[in-house]
Amino acid sequence: MLDKNPEQISDNELIYLRNEFSSKNPNIILCSEPFLKSEFLNELINSVNNPVIFLDFDLLYSGYIVSEMIEKNDKVIIYRPSKADLKKIISEIAKRISNGKNLVVIDSFNGFYNIFDDKESGRFINASLMLLSSIGRENGSSVIITAIARKNDNDEWILSPGGRHIIDSKKSGKYHLKRINNNLILSSLNHEESTEKIFKIDYSNFVLS
């Protein structure tokens, strides 16, 4: 259910949105379109001055770089995790963000879960996100997690495909990303799934458009 009059913010430079992200950790971006998700992440990365740590579970972002649809950015460190090296990578990232302010992008929840084939996946994923988010809050780093998602019959956001529920906490931010005409719309959702704020970004100048 949507609020009748959510606050609407024009934010072509993503200034207000970055401030919003810095006040919450982790920040979960829900989207139904993989292409749109990658475009938004590219704009977010280009808008920050801090180092960026990118966990590319979906291999989509790095694929765009290889195909030169996205220009390689020297401030971005890309990890392509596998089940064998994921614990080591999480440990390395924890050390990095302990030593300075970073933007951490986990793309995506879907790919994160797909690495595992056992019942311990949820526990490990929760523990990893709690660790990185806790360190991020202490050191000013923002943790962004994407998810290809849809609403179920109970009006709850779930991963698509798969149907897993989206991890949520009182300290996290949750946003729904969509495109309307030439605008990218990022709606900030509260824990009752109502829209609190709407960030409106001009989509026409995006690199991948």
N, C-alpha and C positions, 0 to 999 in steps of 0.2 A: 504494500500500500504506500502511496506517495503522499508527502505533505502537500497541503494546498498551495503554500507559497514558499518553497525553499529559496534560500539565498542564491542568486545567480551572479557569477563572477566571470568577467571577461579576462582571460589570462593567456594571451598569445605567447608571452615569454616564460610561462610556467612558474612565475615568481611566487604567486599565492599557493599554487599546488605544492611546490617544493617546501614552502613553510609548513603547509599542512602535513606533508610526509614527515618532516623533522619532528613534529610533535607527537607522532604515534609510531609504534614499531611492534610487529611488522605491518606493512601496508599491502593489502591484497587487492589486485586488479582483476575483476571478473570481466570476461569478454567472450563472445561467441565466434569471433572471427580471428583466426591466427594471423592473417596478414595485417589487420588493423592493430592488433596487439604489438607486432614487431615495429610498425610505424611509430606508435606511441613511445615505445621504449627507446627507439633511436632519437626521437625528439627530446625525451627526458635526459638521455645521456649527453646529447649535444648542449643542453642547457646548463649543465653543472661544470664547475671548475675542479672539483675534487676527483681523485682516482676512482675508477669504477671497476668493481669485481663482478663478473658476469658468469653465472652458472648456467650453461646452455644445455639443458636436458633435452630440449626438443630439436637441437641442431639447426633451428630455423635462422636465428640471428647470424650465426657464423656462416651459414649457407649463403645468406645475402651478401656477406662480406666477400666470400670466395667468388661469387658471381658478379661482384662489384656493383650490386644494386645499393649497397651501403658502403660509404667510404670508411676504410679502416681508421680507427681512432686510437692514437698512441696511448691515451690515458686509460684505455680499457684492457683489463686482463681477463681473458676468456678461459674458463675451465669447461671441459666436456666430460663430465663425470661418468664413471662406470661403477658398478656395484663393488668392484675390487678396490678402487681408489677413493671412494666417496668419503670415508671416515678421515683419511689423510687430508683430503681437500678441505673439509669442514674445519679441521684443526688449523690448517694453514691460513684460512680466511679469518678465523677467530684471532689468530696472532696479528694479522695485518690490521684488522679494525681496532685491535687493542692499542695499536701504536699511532693511530691517526684517523681522521675523518674520511670516510669512504661512502660511496653509494654501492650497495650490494643488491644485485638483481638476480632473482632465482626464476628462471623461465623453463619450465613452469611446474606447478603442482602436479599436473597430469604426468609429465615426464619423470618427476621425482618419484611418484608412486610406481611408475612402470618399471623402474630399475629393480624393484623388489618383487619377489613371488612368495613371500611368507607373511605370517600374521604379525611379525615384529616391525613391519614397515611403518605403521602409524606411530608407534612408540619412538622409533629412531627419528622420524621426520619431525615429530613434535619436539623432541629433545634438541635436535639441531637448530630448529627455528627459535626456540626459547633461548638457547645459548647465544646465537648471533644477534637476536633482538635485544637481549639484555646488555650485551657488550656495546651494541649500537647506541642504546639509550644513554649509556655512561659516557660515550666518546663522541656523540653527535653524528653517528653514521645512520643513514636511512636504509632499511631493508625492504625491498619491493619484491613481491611474489605475484606472478601472473597465474591465471587459471582459465582454461577454456571451460565454460560453465553454462548451465541452463537452470531454469526453475522446475522443480518437480510439482506433483499434484497438490502438495501442501504449501506451495509458494515458497519453498526453501531452495537456496542455491546449492547445486550439486555439480560435481565434475562430470564433463561430457566428453567421451563416453565413460562408463564405469559406475556412475551414480554415487560415488563417495561424497559425504558431506564436507563442506569447506571448514577447515579449522578456523576457529574464531576465539577471541579473548577480549577482555575489557580494555586492554592496552593496544589493541590492533585497530587499524583503519581498514574499512572495506569500501570499495568503489566499483561502480559498474561503468564500463567503457563502451560507447557506441558512437556511430556517426550519423549525423542528421544534415543532409545537404552538404555544404562546404564546411561544416563545423564538427569538431570532435567534442563529444560531451562526456565528461567524467562526473558521475553522480556520487556524492559521498553518502553512504548508507549508515544508519544507526543500527543498534542491535535488534530493533524491531523491524528492520528492513525498510524503514521509511527514509526518503531522501531529505538530507539536511542542507546540503549545498550542491550547486551545479557549477562545475568549472567548464567554461566554454572556450575552445581553442580553434583558431582559424586553421582549417585543414588544407586549404588550397595550395599552400607553399611547402607541404611536406615533401621530403626527398623522394619517397617511394610512391607518391601519388601518380 
